[in-house]
Amino acid sequence: MAVARLFKGPFTVDDYQRLGECGILHEDSRVELIDGQVVPMSPIGERHAGRVNYLTETLVRLVGTDGIVTVQNPVTLDRRSQPQPDLAIVRRRPEFFGTATPTPTDTLLVIEVADSSVEYDREIKIPLYARTGIPEVWLCDLPGDRVEIYRDPHPGGYAGVRTARRGDTVEALHLPGVTLTVENVLGEPDSRR
């Protein structure tokens, strides 16, 4: 899958941040830095927003003080990639990452909720998460009505991949007590399918 670019790169994370400081990009710009390219993010539809809202509320309660749930905030993967996953659970720090963005060593779980971006998330972002050592990713494939769980990262991808469907549960590898049913993760099936 080709990645659409907004500006001719490659850019580093520092360059990308300067685009914001100079006013070229704004806080509410729907873009992220992927492999040195500033790429547009998919628009957020109602079902996507509802799932992110539900997961945020649920995960904050389940994670408690064992981590910080971040929502559509940047994670610095390497010097050329700073995506904004729908949700990430990161290790707790006293300043709540007010002085630096989380990195792969801080990140316990990334969750991507995908409605129109399933292929992009699966082919571009998940391999990037694996290459940089994110230990676990959940891809909530809303059109496919399933949750894909990726674990055991290697430079070439994730060695452990499991698909969970309705009737199954998903458990966070590094967060005891974070267990959800697939029904809760996905919500009601899309009646338009």
C-alpha positions as CSV (number, residue, x, y, z in Angstrom):
1,M,0.0,0.0,0.0
2,A,1.4,3.4,-1.0
3,V,1.6,6.1,1.7
4,A,0.2,9.5,0.7
5,R,2.6,12.3,1.5
6,L,1.7,15.8,2.4
7,F,5.2,17.2,2.2
8,K,8.3,15.9,0.4
9,G,10.4,14.1,3.1
10,P,12.2,12.5,4.6
11,F,11.7,14.2,7.9
12,T,13.0,13.4,11.4
13,V,10.9,13.7,14.5
14,D,12.7,17.0,15.2
15,D,11.9,18.3,11.7
16,Y,8.3,17.2,12.1
17,Q,8.0,19.1,15.5
18,R,9.5,22.2,13.9
19,L,6.7,22.1,11.3
20,G,4.3,22.5,14.2
21,E,6.4,25.2,15.9
22,C,6.5,27.2,12.7
23,G,2.7,27.0,12.3
24,I,2.9,24.8,9.1
25,L,1.2,22.0,11.0
26,H,-1.3,22.6,13.8
27,E,-2.2,20.6,17.0
28,D,-5.5,19.6,15.3
29,S,-3.8,18.6,12.0
30,R,-4.8,15.0,11.3
31,V,-1.3,13.8,10.3
32,E,1.4,11.6,11.6
33,L,5.1,10.9,10.8
34,I,5.6,7.5,9.3
35,D,9.1,6.5,8.1
36,G,10.1,10.1,7.6
37,Q,6.9,11.0,5.7
38,V,4.1,13.3,6.9
39,V,1.0,11.4,6.0
40,P,-2.7,12.2,6.5
41,M,-4.7,10.2,8.9
42,S,-8.1,8.8,8.0
43,P,-11.2,10.8,9.1
44,I,-12.8,9.5,12.3
45,G,-16.3,8.1,11.7
46,E,-19.0,7.6,14.3
47,R,-18.4,3.9,14.9
48,H,-14.6,4.5,15.2
49,A,-15.1,7.3,17.7
50,G,-17.6,5.3,19.7
51,R,-15.1,2.4,20.1
52,V,-12.3,4.7,21.0
53,N,-14.5,6.4,23.6
54,Y,-15.6,3.0,25.1
55,L,-12.1,1.6,25.1
56,T,-10.7,4.7,26.7
57,E,-13.2,4.6,29.6
58,T,-12.9,0.9,30.1
59,L,-9.1,0.8,29.9
60,V,-8.6,3.7,32.3
61,R,-10.7,1.8,34.8
62,L,-9.0,-1.6,34.2
63,V,-5.4,-0.2,34.0
64,G,-5.8,2.0,37.1
65,T,-2.4,3.1,38.4
66,D,-0.5,0.4,36.5
67,G,-0.1,2.6,33.4
68,I,-1.3,5.7,31.5
69,V,-3.9,5.4,28.8
70,T,-3.1,7.9,26.0
71,V,-5.6,8.6,23.3
72,Q,-4.6,9.6,19.8
73,N,-1.3,11.0,21.1
74,P,2.1,10.6,19.6
75,V,4.5,7.8,20.4
76,T,8.1,8.3,19.1
77,L,9.2,5.0,17.6
78,D,12.5,6.1,16.2
79,R,14.1,9.3,14.8
80,R,11.8,9.2,11.7
81,S,8.5,7.9,13.0
82,Q,6.0,9.4,15.4
83,P,2.5,7.9,14.8
84,Q,-0.6,8.7,16.8
85,P,-2.2,5.4,17.6
86,D,-5.9,5.5,18.6
87,L,-4.9,4.2,22.1
88,A,-1.6,3.4,23.8
89,I,-1.0,2.2,27.3
90,V,2.3,3.3,28.6
91,R,4.3,3.0,31.8
92,R,3.4,5.5,34.4
93,R,5.7,8.4,34.8
94,P,5.3,11.2,37.4
95,E,5.2,13.9,34.8
96,F,2.7,12.0,32.7
97,F,5.0,12.4,29.6
98,G,4.6,16.2,29.8
99,T,8.3,16.6,28.9
100,A,8.8,13.9,26.3
101,T,6.6,11.5,24.2
102,P,6.5,7.8,25.0
103,T,8.9,5.5,23.2
104,P,8.7,1.8,22.5
105,T,10.4,1.0,25.9
106,D,7.6,3.0,27.6
107,T,4.8,1.4,25.6
108,L,3.0,-1.7,26.9
109,L,0.1,-2.0,24.4
110,V,-1.0,-0.1,21.2
111,I,-4.6,-0.3,20.0
112,E,-5.5,0.7,16.5
113,V,-9.3,1.0,15.8
114,A,-9.7,0.6,12.1
115,D,-12.8,1.3,10.0
116,S,-11.5,2.6,6.7
117,S,-7.8,2.2,7.6
118,V,-7.5,-1.6,8.1
119,E,-5.1,-2.2,5.2
120,Y,-3.0,0.8,6.1
121,D,-2.7,-0.2,9.8
122,R,-2.0,-3.8,8.9
123,E,0.5,-3.2,6.2
124,I,2.3,0.0,7.3
125,K,1.8,0.7,10.9
126,I,1.9,-2.7,12.5
127,P,5.2,-3.7,10.8
128,L,6.6,-0.4,12.0
129,Y,5.5,-1.1,15.5
130,A,7.2,-4.6,15.3
131,R,10.4,-3.2,13.9
132,T,10.7,-0.7,16.8
133,G,9.8,-3.2,19.5
134,I,6.3,-2.4,20.6
135,P,5.5,-5.6,22.5
136,E,1.8,-5.9,21.7
137,V,-0.7,-4.4,19.2
138,W,-4.4,-4.9,18.9
139,L,-6.0,-4.1,15.6
140,C,-9.7,-3.7,16.0
141,D,-10.9,-4.5,12.5
142,L,-14.4,-3.1,12.6
143,P,-15.4,-4.1,9.0
144,G,-13.9,-7.6,9.5
145,D,-15.7,-7.9,12.9
146,R,-12.5,-9.2,14.6
147,V,-9.6,-8.2,16.7
148,E,-6.1,-9.1,15.6
149,I,-3.5,-9.5,18.4
150,Y,0.1,-9.1,17.5
151,R,2.9,-10.1,19.9
152,D,6.6,-11.0,20.0
153,P,8.0,-8.2,17.8
154,H,11.0,-8.8,15.5
155,P,12.4,-6.6,12.8
156,G,10.5,-8.5,10.1
157,G,7.1,-8.4,11.9
158,Y,5.3,-10.0,14.8
159,A,6.0,-13.7,15.4
160,G,2.7,-14.2,17.3
161,V,-0.5,-13.3,15.5
162,R,-3.9,-14.3,16.7
163,T,-7.4,-13.4,15.5
164,A,-10.1,-13.1,18.1
165,R,-13.8,-13.2,17.1
166,R,-17.0,-12.7,18.9
167,G,-17.2,-15.1,21.8
168,D,-13.5,-14.8,22.4
169,T,-11.7,-12.7,25.0
170,V,-8.5,-10.6,24.6
171,E,-6.0,-10.1,27.4
172,A,-3.2,-7.6,27.5
173,L,0.1,-9.4,27.8
174,H,1.8,-6.9,30.1
175,L,-1.2,-5.6,32.0
176,P,-2.7,-8.2,34.4
177,G,-6.4,-7.7,34.7
178,V,-6.9,-6.1,31.3
179,T,-9.2,-8.6,29.7
180,L,-12.1,-7.7,27.4
181,T,-14.6,-9.7,25.3
182,V,-14.4,-9.1,21.6
183,E,-18.0,-8.0,21.8
184,N,-17.0,-5.2,24.1
185,V,-14.0,-4.2,22.0
186,L,-16.0,-4.1,18.7
187,G,-19.4,-3.0,20.0
188,E,-22.5,-3.9,18.0
189,P,-22.0,-5.4,14.6
190,D,-22.4,-2.9,11.7
191,S,-26.0,-3.4,10.5
192,R,-25.0,-2.0,7.0
193,R,-22.8,-5.1,6.3
